[in-house]
């Protein structure tokens, strides 16, 4: 999911970042949950009040999800979004000590039969989702209910922080491949899909030069073609999903499967179907869309300015 910037080189600041996350990991999971949630919400408010570039970019993105809101409304929405984002971190730090029941009682899934049926048939399933709510919790739910998954992780700096995240996700039962693996990573994903394994890919932001043009929330954007390419080449079922926080847990909305489309334009059409599903989910709960980076074509090469 959309977590720390992956482009920074190691240095004193990155070392401090690793220390901060290590402390958070150690302390947050020992607190009573209401206390931890309240503290992380306050941290979210602090970051929101500082109104740095990440928050301004978040507001610019949210304005596409809620074009009906004025600047005051977008500012209020971004506060809720930062609280949602910090809720992710609170849960990420606590998730390694949650029991199976702790995880399963927090999750409800809509259209779950679309996933279970395809997985049981051994067809392979590719789930594509945006940076919403808590991807790790959804992954833990899948693994704990008989669907171990393979995913791809962006490289983080510092290296120790990246390794910490890899160990954490592997401990949940996930196979984690490197996003920098290129053709090798893609071949492995294809092999896993052909073997009937669940593949889960965050797919609302293109990190390569090979993405395809789509409309996301009614605006031009680029999204990766990988999920559609894997599904089409293997016969795996392609399922878009969106994640939505509830007061005490999270709802996984499994949208209708995307049908394979042949031909040169097929991947674009399939990826557009993913973008349409993402747009529906984000529009319902935009505060749970944790997108603090550029995603829309109009923003590429621009810096966020004051306000939006």
PyMOL commands that set and color helices and strands:
alter all, ss='L'
color gray80, all
select helices_A, chain A and resi 12-28+33-50+53-65+71-95+100-104+112-120+135-144+159-171+179-181+183-194+226-234+266-284+286-288+297-299
alter helices_A, ss='H'
color red, helices_A
select strands_A, chain A and resi 107-110+125-129+149-153+175-178+198-202+212-216+219-223+237-245+250-258
alter strands_A, ss='S'
color yellow, strands_A
deselect
rebuild
show_as cartoon
